[in-house]
Amino acid sequence: MKIHFAYDKFIKSNYSKLNFLKKFKNYKPNRAEIIVVLGGDGFMLQSLKKLGKFNKPFYGMNTGNFGFLMNKLNFKDLKKKILKSRSV
């Protein structure tokens, strides 16, 4: 699975970025099969606006405060979780 990771500028997101990049290659958005957004709800909305032109599915993982639009941040079995997720 080819994944593009989009990261917010918060410290927790940078820590998450380092952990994900140890396990996954970060493809360019136009070559990726899915875009994984790490940040808060606001960053998800920004990412949808900025990267929506690539017409790829998005999967959000919360590193912000509330995360109403996001999934829980978890490094284990990311590909399985993406495959099991529902499209909304």
Biotite code that builds the C-alpha atoms (Angstrom):
import biotite.structure as struc

atoms = struc.array([
    struc.Atom([0.000, 0.000, 0.000], chain_id="A", res_id=1, res_name="MET", atom_name="CA", element="C"),
    struc.Atom([1.457, 3.351, -1.042], chain_id="A", res_id=2, res_name="LYS", atom_name="CA", element="C"),
    struc.Atom([0.797, 6.008, 1.611], chain_id="A", res_id=3, res_name="ILE", atom_name="CA", element="C"),
    struc.Atom([1.362, 9.742, 1.653], chain_id="A", res_id=4, res_name="HIS", atom_name="CA", element="C"),
    struc.Atom([1.637, 11.144, 5.192], chain_id="A", res_id=5, res_name="PHE", atom_name="CA", element="C"),
    struc.Atom([0.572, 14.744, 5.841], chain_id="A", res_id=6, res_name="ALA", atom_name="CA", element="C"),
    struc.Atom([1.709, 16.123, 9.218], chain_id="A", res_id=7, res_name="TYR", atom_name="CA", element="C"),
    struc.Atom([0.632, 19.067, 11.299], chain_id="A", res_id=8, res_name="ASP", atom_name="CA", element="C"),
    struc.Atom([3.369, 21.244, 12.807], chain_id="A", res_id=9, res_name="LYS", atom_name="CA", element="C"),
    struc.Atom([2.623, 20.278, 16.431], chain_id="A", res_id=10, res_name="PHE", atom_name="CA", element="C"),
    struc.Atom([5.325, 18.518, 18.435], chain_id="A", res_id=11, res_name="ILE", atom_name="CA", element="C"),
    struc.Atom([3.242, 15.350, 18.901], chain_id="A", res_id=12, res_name="LYS", atom_name="CA", element="C"),
    struc.Atom([2.808, 15.163, 15.133], chain_id="A", res_id=13, res_name="SER", atom_name="CA", element="C"),
    struc.Atom([6.548, 15.459, 14.548], chain_id="A", res_id=14, res_name="ASN", atom_name="CA", element="C"),
    struc.Atom([7.133, 12.577, 16.979], chain_id="A", res_id=15, res_name="TYR", atom_name="CA", element="C"),
    struc.Atom([4.491, 10.575, 15.116], chain_id="A", res_id=16, res_name="SER", atom_name="CA", element="C"),
    struc.Atom([6.127, 11.462, 11.823], chain_id="A", res_id=17, res_name="LYS", atom_name="CA", element="C"),
    struc.Atom([9.459, 10.003, 12.902], chain_id="A", res_id=18, res_name="LEU", atom_name="CA", element="C"),
    struc.Atom([7.799, 6.782, 14.077], chain_id="A", res_id=19, res_name="ASN", atom_name="CA", element="C"),
    struc.Atom([5.804, 6.351, 10.871], chain_id="A", res_id=20, res_name="PHE", atom_name="CA", element="C"),
    struc.Atom([8.755, 7.090, 8.612], chain_id="A", res_id=21, res_name="LEU", atom_name="CA", element="C"),
    struc.Atom([10.735, 4.326, 10.327], chain_id="A", res_id=22, res_name="LYS", atom_name="CA", element="C"),
    struc.Atom([8.086, 1.844, 9.173], chain_id="A", res_id=23, res_name="LYS", atom_name="CA", element="C"),
    struc.Atom([6.673, 3.315, 5.953], chain_id="A", res_id=24, res_name="PHE", atom_name="CA", element="C"),
    struc.Atom([7.890, 5.095, 2.865], chain_id="A", res_id=25, res_name="LYS", atom_name="CA", element="C"),
    struc.Atom([6.241, 8.489, 2.377], chain_id="A", res_id=26, res_name="ASN", atom_name="CA", element="C"),
    struc.Atom([5.082, 8.591, -1.250], chain_id="A", res_id=27, res_name="TYR", atom_name="CA", element="C"),
    struc.Atom([4.248, 11.792, -3.064], chain_id="A", res_id=28, res_name="LYS", atom_name="CA", element="C"),
    struc.Atom([0.492, 12.503, -3.031], chain_id="A", res_id=29, res_name="PRO", atom_name="CA", element="C"),
    struc.Atom([0.083, 11.887, -6.759], chain_id="A", res_id=30, res_name="ASN", atom_name="CA", element="C"),
    struc.Atom([1.721, 8.424, -6.482], chain_id="A", res_id=31, res_name="ARG", atom_name="CA", element="C"),
    struc.Atom([0.045, 7.348, -3.232], chain_id="A", res_id=32, res_name="ALA", atom_name="CA", element="C"),
    struc.Atom([-3.024, 5.136, -2.934], chain_id="A", res_id=33, res_name="GLU", atom_name="CA", element="C"),
    struc.Atom([-4.174, 6.875, 0.263], chain_id="A", res_id=34, res_name="ILE", atom_name="CA", element="C"),
    struc.Atom([-3.366, 10.031, 2.213], chain_id="A", res_id=35, res_name="ILE", atom_name="CA", element="C"),
    struc.Atom([-2.922, 9.623, 5.974], chain_id="A", res_id=36, res_name="VAL", atom_name="CA", element="C"),
    struc.Atom([-3.340, 12.888, 7.879], chain_id="A", res_id=37, res_name="VAL", atom_name="CA", element="C"),
    struc.Atom([-1.752, 13.244, 11.322], chain_id="A", res_id=38, res_name="LEU", atom_name="CA", element="C"),
    struc.Atom([-3.054, 16.266, 13.181], chain_id="A", res_id=39, res_name="GLY", atom_name="CA", element="C"),
    struc.Atom([-6.281, 17.737, 14.449], chain_id="A", res_id=40, res_name="GLY", atom_name="CA", element="C"),
    struc.Atom([-9.631, 18.348, 12.813], chain_id="A", res_id=41, res_name="ASP", atom_name="CA", element="C"),
    struc.Atom([-8.539, 21.727, 11.463], chain_id="A", res_id=42, res_name="GLY", atom_name="CA", element="C"),
    struc.Atom([-5.477, 20.237, 9.824], chain_id="A", res_id=43, res_name="PHE", atom_name="CA", element="C"),
    struc.Atom([-7.632, 17.496, 8.295], chain_id="A", res_id=44, res_name="MET", atom_name="CA", element="C"),
    struc.Atom([-9.850, 20.151, 6.719], chain_id="A", res_id=45, res_name="LEU", atom_name="CA", element="C"),
    struc.Atom([-6.775, 22.030, 5.444], chain_id="A", res_id=46, res_name="GLN", atom_name="CA", element="C"),
    struc.Atom([-5.357, 18.801, 4.020], chain_id="A", res_id=47, res_name="SER", atom_name="CA", element="C"),
    struc.Atom([-8.635, 17.964, 2.273], chain_id="A", res_id=48, res_name="LEU", atom_name="CA", element="C"),
    struc.Atom([-8.612, 21.405, 0.683], chain_id="A", res_id=49, res_name="LYS", atom_name="CA", element="C"),
    struc.Atom([-4.936, 21.244, -0.323], chain_id="A", res_id=50, res_name="LYS", atom_name="CA", element="C"),
    struc.Atom([-4.628, 17.565, -1.330], chain_id="A", res_id=51, res_name="LEU", atom_name="CA", element="C"),
    struc.Atom([-8.186, 16.842, -2.448], chain_id="A", res_id=52, res_name="GLY", atom_name="CA", element="C"),
    struc.Atom([-7.184, 17.595, -6.031], chain_id="A", res_id=53, res_name="LYS", atom_name="CA", element="C"),
    struc.Atom([-5.356, 14.232, -6.107], chain_id="A", res_id=54, res_name="PHE", atom_name="CA", element="C"),
    struc.Atom([-8.696, 12.416, -5.718], chain_id="A", res_id=55, res_name="ASN", atom_name="CA", element="C"),
    struc.Atom([-7.359, 9.935, -3.138], chain_id="A", res_id=56, res_name="LYS", atom_name="CA", element="C"),
    struc.Atom([-9.040, 8.586, 0.005], chain_id="A", res_id=57, res_name="PRO", atom_name="CA", element="C"),
    struc.Atom([-8.041, 10.208, 3.307], chain_id="A", res_id=58, res_name="PHE", atom_name="CA", element="C"),
    struc.Atom([-7.477, 8.523, 6.667], chain_id="A", res_id=59, res_name="TYR", atom_name="CA", element="C"),
    struc.Atom([-7.044, 10.822, 9.661], chain_id="A", res_id=60, res_name="GLY", atom_name="CA", element="C"),
    struc.Atom([-5.213, 10.100, 12.905], chain_id="A", res_id=61, res_name="MET", atom_name="CA", element="C"),
    struc.Atom([-5.667, 12.507, 15.794], chain_id="A", res_id=62, res_name="ASN", atom_name="CA", element="C"),
    struc.Atom([-2.682, 14.287, 17.297], chain_id="A", res_id=63, res_name="THR", atom_name="CA", element="C"),
    struc.Atom([-4.725, 17.384, 18.142], chain_id="A", res_id=64, res_name="GLY", atom_name="CA", element="C"),
    struc.Atom([-7.060, 18.139, 21.038], chain_id="A", res_id=65, res_name="ASN", atom_name="CA", element="C"),
    struc.Atom([-10.508, 16.776, 20.192], chain_id="A", res_id=66, res_name="PHE", atom_name="CA", element="C"),
    struc.Atom([-10.339, 14.830, 16.951], chain_id="A", res_id=67, res_name="GLY", atom_name="CA", element="C"),
    struc.Atom([-14.024, 14.587, 16.069], chain_id="A", res_id=68, res_name="PHE", atom_name="CA", element="C"),
    struc.Atom([-13.096, 13.812, 12.455], chain_id="A", res_id=69, res_name="LEU", atom_name="CA", element="C"),
    struc.Atom([-10.097, 11.639, 13.230], chain_id="A", res_id=70, res_name="MET", atom_name="CA", element="C"),
    struc.Atom([-9.205, 8.106, 14.281], chain_id="A", res_id=71, res_name="ASN", atom_name="CA", element="C"),
    struc.Atom([-7.218, 7.373, 17.404], chain_id="A", res_id=72, res_name="LYS", atom_name="CA", element="C"),
    struc.Atom([-3.441, 7.663, 16.981], chain_id="A", res_id=73, res_name="LEU", atom_name="CA", element="C"),
    struc.Atom([-2.005, 4.166, 16.957], chain_id="A", res_id=74, res_name="ASN", atom_name="CA", element="C"),
    struc.Atom([1.144, 2.916, 15.262], chain_id="A", res_id=75, res_name="PHE", atom_name="CA", element="C"),
    struc.Atom([0.222, -0.784, 15.222], chain_id="A", res_id=76, res_name="LYS", atom_name="CA", element="C"),
    struc.Atom([-1.356, -2.443, 12.193], chain_id="A", res_id=77, res_name="ASP", atom_name="CA", element="C"),
    struc.Atom([-1.964, 0.782, 10.269], chain_id="A", res_id=78, res_name="LEU", atom_name="CA", element="C"),
    struc.Atom([-2.523, -0.959, 6.936], chain_id="A", res_id=79, res_name="LYS", atom_name="CA", element="C"),
    struc.Atom([-5.077, -3.349, 8.484], chain_id="A", res_id=80, res_name="LYS", atom_name="CA", element="C"),
    struc.Atom([-6.922, -0.445, 10.094], chain_id="A", res_id=81, res_name="LYS", atom_name="CA", element="C"),
    struc.Atom([-7.037, 1.439, 6.810], chain_id="A", res_id=82, res_name="ILE", atom_name="CA", element="C"),
    struc.Atom([-8.370, -1.609, 4.992], chain_id="A", res_id=83, res_name="LEU", atom_name="CA", element="C"),
    struc.Atom([-11.059, -2.151, 7.665], chain_id="A", res_id=84, res_name="LYS", atom_name="CA", element="C"),
    struc.Atom([-12.118, 1.508, 7.755], chain_id="A", res_id=85, res_name="SER", atom_name="CA", element="C"),
    struc.Atom([-15.422, 2.703, 6.320], chain_id="A", res_id=86, res_name="ARG", atom_name="CA", element="C"),
    struc.Atom([-15.552, 5.379, 3.695], chain_id="A", res_id=87, res_name="SER", atom_name="CA", element="C"),
    struc.Atom([-17.652, 8.414, 4.663], chain_id="A", res_id=88, res_name="VAL", atom_name="CA", element="C"),
])
